[in-house]
Amino acid sequence: MVANTTPIIALSLIGKLGVLQHLYGEVLIPPAVRAEVLAGGQHGIGAGEFRAATWLQLAPLKDPQLADLLLADLDKGEAEVIALALEQDAGLVILDERLARRHARRLGLTLTGTLGILLKAKERGLVPAVAPLIIELQEGGIRLSHAVVAEALKLAGEA
């Protein structure tokens, strides 16, 4: 399992970063994702949670040139996530950005995103409902398309 920056920040924003550990145990992150999360953005969201999450394991790339090939279209974090997932033969990649997901799919990787994590958490009884969490994400500045939200609510049985 390899995670990108946006899902870590989004789950931290709503106090649900720990759901990743409950669902997957150890989660790998490449150096660029670590740097992006610790940079903290505008409000430092996710940095403190990230530091406390010892189960988020830094995993350097064996071949950084693999990520470099993806940099024409993707940011460094996304490129390193995909490269690390390929190197580690990861069973799952957590990515939210559309273009990064397209590249990952093309390379045969299995994907989920922040809303997929929340759906799985509800299925496992870790959260009672996803609708209030989606509202929190949106109020916190996470952009979600109407279609994606509608599909997530349908899958959660909350439409």
C-alpha beads as a LAMMPS data file, in Angstrom:
LAMMPS data file: protein, C-alpha beads

159 atoms
158 bonds

1 atom types
1 bond types

-500.0 500.0 xlo xhi
-500.0 500.0 ylo yhi
-500.0 500.0 zlo zhi

Masses

1 110.0

Atoms # bond

1 1 1 0.000 0.000 0.000
2 1 1 1.399 3.364 -1.069
3 1 1 -0.295 6.709 -0.309
4 1 1 -0.075 10.136 -1.891
5 1 1 -0.170 13.529 -0.174
6 1 1 -3.774 14.625 -0.775
7 1 1 -5.426 11.592 0.869
8 1 1 -3.142 11.942 3.910
9 1 1 -4.012 15.620 4.273
10 1 1 -7.715 15.054 3.572
11 1 1 -8.026 12.259 6.136
12 1 1 -6.069 14.342 8.664
13 1 1 -8.407 17.272 8.045
14 1 1 -11.396 15.228 9.225
15 1 1 -9.542 13.392 12.012
16 1 1 -9.579 10.048 10.185
17 1 1 -5.928 9.433 9.247
18 1 1 -5.857 6.499 11.661
19 1 1 -8.419 4.713 9.494
20 1 1 -5.565 3.907 7.091
21 1 1 -3.715 2.029 9.820
22 1 1 -6.858 0.143 10.848
23 1 1 -7.532 -0.883 7.260
24 1 1 -4.014 -1.558 5.992
25 1 1 -1.481 -1.607 8.838
26 1 1 1.721 -0.123 7.480
27 1 1 1.448 2.379 4.623
28 1 1 4.441 3.328 2.487
29 1 1 5.164 6.850 1.368
30 1 1 7.957 8.098 -0.900
31 1 1 10.242 11.006 0.069
32 1 1 8.368 13.608 -2.000
33 1 1 5.092 12.833 -0.215
34 1 1 6.811 13.175 3.149
35 1 1 8.199 16.558 2.086
36 1 1 4.830 17.743 0.760
37 1 1 2.911 16.771 3.903
38 1 1 5.512 18.251 6.253
39 1 1 5.584 21.465 4.233
40 1 1 2.122 21.836 5.688
41 1 1 0.502 23.993 3.077
42 1 1 -1.507 26.981 4.177
43 1 1 -2.597 25.756 7.587
44 1 1 -0.191 22.921 8.395
45 1 1 -3.004 20.374 8.042
46 1 1 -1.692 16.849 8.289
47 1 1 1.873 17.624 9.396
48 1 1 1.312 16.889 13.092
49 1 1 -0.794 13.810 12.379
50 1 1 1.831 12.616 9.917
51 1 1 4.655 12.950 12.459
52 1 1 2.637 10.963 15.019
53 1 1 1.719 8.172 12.574
54 1 1 4.649 5.779 12.982
55 1 1 2.857 3.307 10.727
56 1 1 3.406 5.667 7.768
57 1 1 6.748 4.354 6.591
58 1 1 9.172 6.324 4.453
59 1 1 10.322 4.161 1.546
60 1 1 13.018 5.639 -0.702
61 1 1 12.896 4.766 -4.381
62 1 1 15.415 2.224 -5.603
63 1 1 15.300 3.782 -9.070
64 1 1 14.391 7.496 -8.915
65 1 1 14.615 7.689 -12.720
66 1 1 11.363 5.746 -12.918
67 1 1 9.583 8.643 -11.185
68 1 1 11.414 11.155 -13.377
69 1 1 9.739 9.624 -16.437
70 1 1 6.340 10.633 -15.050
71 1 1 7.275 14.210 -14.117
72 1 1 6.208 15.633 -17.470
73 1 1 2.560 15.149 -16.453
74 1 1 2.580 14.723 -12.677
75 1 1 3.965 16.452 -9.626
76 1 1 6.901 14.883 -7.810
77 1 1 4.784 13.252 -5.101
78 1 1 2.407 11.605 -7.555
79 1 1 5.275 10.426 -9.751
80 1 1 7.126 8.928 -6.774
81 1 1 3.963 7.238 -5.463
82 1 1 3.421 5.486 -8.791
83 1 1 7.119 4.565 -9.126
84 1 1 7.252 3.223 -5.545
85 1 1 4.075 1.213 -6.076
86 1 1 5.615 -0.361 -9.175
87 1 1 8.911 -1.084 -7.390
88 1 1 7.191 -2.579 -4.334
89 1 1 4.528 -4.408 -6.349
90 1 1 2.045 -2.669 -4.052
91 1 1 -1.391 -4.165 -3.845
92 1 1 -3.037 -0.759 -3.618
93 1 1 -2.261 2.884 -4.356
94 1 1 -4.161 5.755 -2.719
95 1 1 -4.378 8.648 -5.183
96 1 1 -7.029 11.329 -5.629
97 1 1 -5.787 13.373 -8.583
98 1 1 -7.421 12.393 -11.882
99 1 1 -4.331 12.487 -14.117
100 1 1 -2.228 10.518 -11.629
101 1 1 -4.992 7.909 -11.385
102 1 1 -5.077 7.650 -15.180
103 1 1 -1.310 6.995 -15.285
104 1 1 -1.517 4.472 -12.443
105 1 1 -4.364 2.572 -14.116
106 1 1 -2.476 2.508 -17.404
107 1 1 0.449 0.926 -15.542
108 1 1 -1.799 -1.760 -14.041
109 1 1 -1.956 -0.475 -10.468
110 1 1 -4.991 -1.008 -8.233
111 1 1 -6.360 2.304 -6.971
112 1 1 -8.506 3.892 -4.359
113 1 1 -8.852 7.451 -3.143
114 1 1 -9.925 9.320 -0.048
115 1 1 -13.612 8.568 -0.611
116 1 1 -12.818 4.918 -1.314
117 1 1 -11.028 4.751 2.023
118 1 1 -14.040 6.267 3.771
119 1 1 -16.379 3.784 2.073
120 1 1 -14.212 0.874 3.191
121 1 1 -14.066 2.348 6.701
122 1 1 -17.875 2.457 6.820
123 1 1 -18.078 -1.105 5.508
124 1 1 -15.753 -2.219 8.334
125 1 1 -17.652 -0.248 10.976
126 1 1 -14.866 2.279 11.571
127 1 1 -17.130 5.226 10.701
128 1 1 -20.926 5.310 10.979
129 1 1 -21.545 7.368 7.816
130 1 1 -19.611 8.981 4.975
131 1 1 -21.964 11.885 4.161
132 1 1 -20.938 14.013 7.172
133 1 1 -17.261 13.302 6.439
134 1 1 -17.688 14.374 2.822
135 1 1 -19.254 17.616 4.020
136 1 1 -16.308 18.154 6.383
137 1 1 -13.855 17.550 3.534
138 1 1 -15.649 20.057 1.319
139 1 1 -15.902 22.646 4.086
140 1 1 -12.173 22.154 4.693
141 1 1 -11.386 23.035 1.094
142 1 1 -11.115 19.583 -0.485
143 1 1 -12.615 19.769 -3.974
144 1 1 -14.839 16.857 -4.917
145 1 1 -16.900 16.691 -8.069
146 1 1 -20.649 16.356 -7.729
147 1 1 -20.519 13.072 -9.684
148 1 1 -17.869 11.569 -7.390
149 1 1 -19.790 12.596 -4.268
150 1 1 -23.053 11.245 -5.677
151 1 1 -21.414 7.904 -6.523
152 1 1 -19.787 7.639 -3.081
153 1 1 -23.083 8.352 -1.332
154 1 1 -24.834 5.791 -3.526
155 1 1 -22.200 3.156 -2.724
156 1 1 -22.478 4.007 0.979
157 1 1 -26.252 3.583 0.833
158 1 1 -26.649 7.212 1.860
159 1 1 -27.960 8.717 -1.407

Bonds

1 1 1 2
2 1 2 3
3 1 3 4
4 1 4 5
5 1 5 6
6 1 6 7
7 1 7 8
8 1 8 9
9 1 9 10
10 1 10 11
11 1 11 12
12 1 12 13
13 1 13 14
14 1 14 15
15 1 15 16
16 1 16 17
17 1 17 18
18 1 18 19
19 1 19 20
20 1 20 21
21 1 21 22
22 1 22 23
23 1 23 24
24 1 24 25
25 1 25 26
26 1 26 27
27 1 27 28
28 1 28 29
29 1 29 30
30 1 30 31
31 1 31 32
32 1 32 33
33 1 33 34
34 1 34 35
35 1 35 36
36 1 36 37
37 1 37 38
38 1 38 39
39 1 39 40
40 1 40 41
41 1 41 42
42 1 42 43
43 1 43 44
44 1 44 45
45 1 45 46
46 1 46 47
47 1 47 48
48 1 48 49
49 1 49 50
50 1 50 51
51 1 51 52
52 1 52 53
53 1 53 54
54 1 54 55
55 1 55 56
56 1 56 57
57 1 57 58
58 1 58 59
59 1 59 60
60 1 60 61
61 1 61 62
62 1 62 63
63 1 63 64
64 1 64 65
65 1 65 66
66 1 66 67
67 1 67 68
68 1 68 69
69 1 69 70
70 1 70 71
71 1 71 72
72 1 72 73
73 1 73 74
74 1 74 75
75 1 75 76
76 1 76 77
77 1 77 78
78 1 78 79
79 1 79 80
80 1 80 81
81 1 81 82
82 1 82 83
83 1 83 84
84 1 84 85
85 1 85 86
86 1 86 87
87 1 87 88
88 1 88 89
89 1 89 90
90 1 90 91
91 1 91 92
92 1 92 93
93 1 93 94
94 1 94 95
95 1 95 96
96 1 96 97
97 1 97 98
98 1 98 99
99 1 99 100
100 1 100 101
101 1 101 102
102 1 102 103
103 1 103 104
104 1 104 105
105 1 105 106
106 1 106 107
107 1 107 108
108 1 108 109
109 1 109 110
110 1 110 111
111 1 111 112
112 1 112 113
113 1 113 114
114 1 114 115
115 1 115 116
116 1 116 117
117 1 117 118
118 1 118 119
119 1 119 120
120 1 120 121
121 1 121 122
122 1 122 123
123 1 123 124
124 1 124 125
125 1 125 126
126 1 126 127
127 1 127 128
128 1 128 129
129 1 129 130
130 1 130 131
131 1 131 132
132 1 132 133
133 1 133 134
134 1 134 135
135 1 135 136
136 1 136 137
137 1 137 138
138 1 138 139
139 1 139 140
140 1 140 141
141 1 141 142
142 1 142 143
143 1 143 144
144 1 144 145
145 1 145 146
146 1 146 147
147 1 147 148
148 1 148 149
149 1 149 150
150 1 150 151
151 1 151 152
152 1 152 153
153 1 153 154
154 1 154 155
155 1 155 156
156 1 156 157
157 1 157 158
158 1 158 159
